[in-house]
Amino acid sequence: FVTRDAREVERKKVGRRKARRGPQYSKR
């Protein structure tokens, strides 16, 4: 999942598709 901040690692995580604002999770 996300390391700690989704806004900081806005490149390509498992929860999002690209570097845009994923409405799935903001800061989990």
PyMOL Python script that loads the backbone (N, CA, C, O; Angstrom):
from pymol import cmd

cmd.read_pdbstr("""\
ATOM      1  N   PHE A   1       0.846  -1.202   0.000  1.00  0.00           N
ATOM      2  CA  PHE A   1       0.000   0.000   0.000  1.00  0.00           C
ATOM      3  C   PHE A   1       0.877   1.247   0.000  1.00  0.00           C
ATOM      4  O   PHE A   1       1.981   1.251  -0.545  1.00  0.00           O
ATOM      5  N   VAL A   2       0.381   2.262   0.599  1.00  0.00           N
ATOM      6  CA  VAL A   2       1.126   3.531   0.629  1.00  0.00           C
ATOM      7  C   VAL A   2       2.144   3.504   1.767  1.00  0.00           C
ATOM      8  O   VAL A   2       1.900   2.902   2.813  1.00  0.00           O
ATOM      9  N   THR A   3       3.252   4.141   1.564  1.00  0.00           N
ATOM     10  CA  THR A   3       4.297   4.152   2.591  1.00  0.00           C
ATOM     11  C   THR A   3       3.825   4.912   3.828  1.00  0.00           C
ATOM     12  O   THR A   3       3.765   4.342   4.917  1.00  0.00           O
ATOM     13  N   ARG A   4       3.497   6.170   3.671  1.00  0.00           N
ATOM     14  CA  ARG A   4       2.961   6.964   4.799  1.00  0.00           C
ATOM     15  C   ARG A   4       2.103   8.117   4.288  1.00  0.00           C
ATOM     16  O   ARG A   4       1.015   8.344   4.816  1.00  0.00           O
ATOM     17  N   ASP A   5       2.566   8.852   3.274  1.00  0.00           N
ATOM     18  CA  ASP A   5       1.746   9.959   2.755  1.00  0.00           C
ATOM     19  C   ASP A   5       1.468   9.740   1.269  1.00  0.00           C
ATOM     20  O   ASP A   5       2.388   9.558   0.471  1.00  0.00           O
ATOM     21  N   ALA A   6       0.226   9.758   0.926  1.00  0.00           N
ATOM     22  CA  ALA A   6      -0.123   9.522  -0.482  1.00  0.00           C
ATOM     23  C   ALA A   6       0.214  10.741  -1.323  1.00  0.00           C
ATOM     24  O   ALA A   6       0.534  10.613  -2.505  1.00  0.00           O
ATOM     25  N   ARG A   7       0.145  11.929  -0.718  1.00  0.00           N
ATOM     26  CA  ARG A   7       0.425  13.138  -1.496  1.00  0.00           C
ATOM     27  C   ARG A   7       1.925  13.236  -1.773  1.00  0.00           C
ATOM     28  O   ARG A   7       2.322  13.822  -2.780  1.00  0.00           O
ATOM     29  N   GLU A   8       2.753  12.683  -0.913  1.00  0.00           N
ATOM     30  CA  GLU A   8       4.187  12.802  -1.147  1.00  0.00           C
ATOM     31  C   GLU A   8       4.631  11.805  -2.222  1.00  0.00           C
ATOM     32  O   GLU A   8       5.453  12.134  -3.076  1.00  0.00           O
ATOM     33  N   VAL A   9       4.099  10.622  -2.177  1.00  0.00           N
ATOM     34  CA  VAL A   9       4.506   9.573  -3.131  1.00  0.00           C
ATOM     35  C   VAL A   9       3.450   9.502  -4.230  1.00  0.00           C
ATOM     36  O   VAL A   9       2.848   8.455  -4.470  1.00  0.00           O
ATOM     37  N   GLU A  10       3.240  10.645  -4.892  1.00  0.00           N
ATOM     38  CA  GLU A  10       2.194  10.733  -5.921  1.00  0.00           C
ATOM     39  C   GLU A  10       2.736  10.287  -7.275  1.00  0.00           C
ATOM     40  O   GLU A  10       2.495  10.964  -8.274  1.00  0.00           O
ATOM     41  N   ARG A  11       3.451   9.186  -7.342  1.00  0.00           N
ATOM     42  CA  ARG A  11       3.994   8.786  -8.648  1.00  0.00           C
ATOM     43  C   ARG A  11       3.234   7.609  -9.198  1.00  0.00           C
ATOM     44  O   ARG A  11       2.534   7.754 -10.200  1.00  0.00           O
ATOM     45  N   LYS A  12       3.342   6.454  -8.587  1.00  0.00           N
ATOM     46  CA  LYS A  12       2.612   5.291  -9.086  1.00  0.00           C
ATOM     47  C   LYS A  12       2.551   4.247  -7.992  1.00  0.00           C
ATOM     48  O   LYS A  12       3.452   3.415  -7.880  1.00  0.00           O
ATOM     49  N   LYS A  13       1.516   4.274  -7.192  1.00  0.00           N
ATOM     50  CA  LYS A  13       1.393   3.293  -6.111  1.00  0.00           C
ATOM     51  C   LYS A  13       0.457   2.174  -6.524  1.00  0.00           C
ATOM     52  O   LYS A  13       0.032   2.084  -7.675  1.00  0.00           O
ATOM     53  N   VAL A  14       0.149   1.326  -5.559  1.00  0.00           N
ATOM     54  CA  VAL A  14      -0.711   0.179  -5.848  1.00  0.00           C
ATOM     55  C   VAL A  14      -2.174   0.584  -5.824  1.00  0.00           C
ATOM     56  O   VAL A  14      -3.015  -0.059  -6.453  1.00  0.00           O
ATOM     57  N   GLY A  15      -2.473   1.650  -5.100  1.00  0.00           N
ATOM     58  CA  GLY A  15      -3.887   2.042  -4.965  1.00  0.00           C
ATOM     59  C   GLY A  15      -4.333   2.995  -6.066  1.00  0.00           C
ATOM     60  O   GLY A  15      -5.529   3.144  -6.317  1.00  0.00           O
ATOM     61  N   ARG A  16      -3.387   3.629  -6.711  1.00  0.00           N
ATOM     62  CA  ARG A  16      -3.804   4.593  -7.752  1.00  0.00           C
ATOM     63  C   ARG A  16      -3.426   4.140  -9.128  1.00  0.00           C
ATOM     64  O   ARG A  16      -2.777   3.103  -9.262  1.00  0.00           O
ATOM     65  N   ARG A  17      -3.787   4.842 -10.136  1.00  0.00           N
ATOM     66  CA  ARG A  17      -3.432   4.494 -11.524  1.00  0.00           C
ATOM     67  C   ARG A  17      -2.288   5.392 -11.984  1.00  0.00           C
ATOM     68  O   ARG A  17      -1.354   4.898 -12.616  1.00  0.00           O
ATOM     69  N   LYS A  18      -2.326   6.675 -11.697  1.00  0.00           N
ATOM     70  CA  LYS A  18      -1.245   7.573 -12.126  1.00  0.00           C
ATOM     71  C   LYS A  18      -0.887   8.522 -10.991  1.00  0.00           C
ATOM     72  O   LYS A  18      -1.075   8.199  -9.818  1.00  0.00           O
ATOM     73  N   ALA A  19      -0.386   9.657 -11.335  1.00  0.00           N
ATOM     74  CA  ALA A  19       0.014  10.612 -10.297  1.00  0.00           C
ATOM     75  C   ALA A  19      -1.107  11.602 -10.004  1.00  0.00           C
ATOM     76  O   ALA A  19      -0.883  12.622  -9.352  1.00  0.00           O
ATOM     77  N   ARG A  20      -2.303  11.306 -10.480  1.00  0.00           N
ATOM     78  CA  ARG A  20      -3.405  12.254 -10.185  1.00  0.00           C
ATOM     79  C   ARG A  20      -4.006  11.977  -8.824  1.00  0.00           C
ATOM     80  O   ARG A  20      -3.627  10.997  -8.182  1.00  0.00           O
ATOM     81  N   ARG A  21      -4.902  12.778  -8.373  1.00  0.00           N
ATOM     82  CA  ARG A  21      -5.455  12.638  -7.012  1.00  0.00           C
ATOM     83  C   ARG A  21      -6.377  11.437  -6.955  1.00  0.00           C
ATOM     84  O   ARG A  21      -7.515  11.503  -7.421  1.00  0.00           O
ATOM     85  N   GLY A  22      -5.905  10.361  -6.398  1.00  0.00           N
ATOM     86  CA  GLY A  22      -6.771   9.185  -6.273  1.00  0.00           C
ATOM     87  C   GLY A  22      -7.831   9.369  -5.210  1.00  0.00           C
ATOM     88  O   GLY A  22      -7.498   9.480  -4.030  1.00  0.00           O
ATOM     89  N   PRO A  23      -9.081   9.405  -5.585  1.00  0.00           N
ATOM     90  CA  PRO A  23     -10.175   9.597  -4.631  1.00  0.00           C
ATOM     91  C   PRO A  23     -10.424   8.350  -3.796  1.00  0.00           C
ATOM     92  O   PRO A  23     -11.311   8.336  -2.942  1.00  0.00           O
ATOM     93  N   GLN A  24      -9.641   7.304  -4.042  1.00  0.00           N
ATOM     94  CA  GLN A  24      -9.838   6.068  -3.284  1.00  0.00           C
ATOM     95  C   GLN A  24      -9.322   6.245  -1.849  1.00  0.00           C
ATOM     96  O   GLN A  24      -9.973   5.814  -0.898  1.00  0.00           O
ATOM     97  N   TYR A  25      -8.175   6.868  -1.698  1.00  0.00           N
ATOM     98  CA  TYR A  25      -7.647   7.127  -0.349  1.00  0.00           C
ATOM     99  C   TYR A  25      -6.796   8.376  -0.396  1.00  0.00           C
ATOM    100  O   TYR A  25      -6.078   8.601  -1.370  1.00  0.00           O
ATOM    101  N   SER A  26      -6.865   9.186   0.633  1.00  0.00           N
ATOM    102  CA  SER A  26      -6.045  10.384   0.636  1.00  0.00           C
ATOM    103  C   SER A  26      -4.843  10.217   1.541  1.00  0.00           C
ATOM    104  O   SER A  26      -3.703  10.360   1.096  1.00  0.00           O
ATOM    105  N   LYS A  27      -5.086   9.915   2.808  1.00  0.00           N
ATOM    106  CA  LYS A  27      -3.928   9.751   3.711  1.00  0.00           C
ATOM    107  C   LYS A  27      -4.234   8.633   4.686  1.00  0.00           C
ATOM    108  O   LYS A  27      -4.769   8.877   5.767  1.00  0.00           O
ATOM    109  N   ARG A  28      -3.898   7.407   4.311  1.00  0.00           N
ATOM    110  CA  ARG A  28      -4.205   6.269   5.183  1.00  0.00           C
ATOM    111  C   ARG A  28      -2.944   5.805   5.880  1.00  0.00           C
ATOM    112  O   ARG A  28      -2.985   4.854   6.662  1.00  0.00           O
TER     113      ARG A  28
END
""", "prot")
cmd.dss("prot")
cmd.show_as("cartoon", "prot")
cmd.util.cbc("prot")
cmd.orient("prot")
